């Protein structure tokens, strides 16, 4: 699932202090969406099923992990932000602040919706 293009993106476009966050997100996607293809979409690392599942956007202060159909999720963890019709996201500033259970749930919901 890992791609050289995504590896290069992480090395050249993600600040060193945020690379462990991206690594964790990549690991969670491999675990929970093993059939998704890791690609560059809209200039950022993303995962593609039948349609776009999730995308990572780096900034100077955090990593945004966005779900293409996040507005359709059952957000029992209350971590999703966004007000648009489809996308919802989580902003992650530190790897040790990641709620892995919540992200696993969101990824599984993305996969489930993509299969419908």
PyMOL commands that set and color helices and strands:
alter all, ss='L'
color gray80, all
select helices_A, chain A and resi 4-13+16-32+70-72+95-97+100-115
alter helices_A, ss='H'
color red, helices_A
select strands_A, chain A and resi 37-41+44-48+52-58+63-67+88-92
alter strands_A, ss='S'
color yellow, strands_A
deselect
rebuild
show_as cartoon
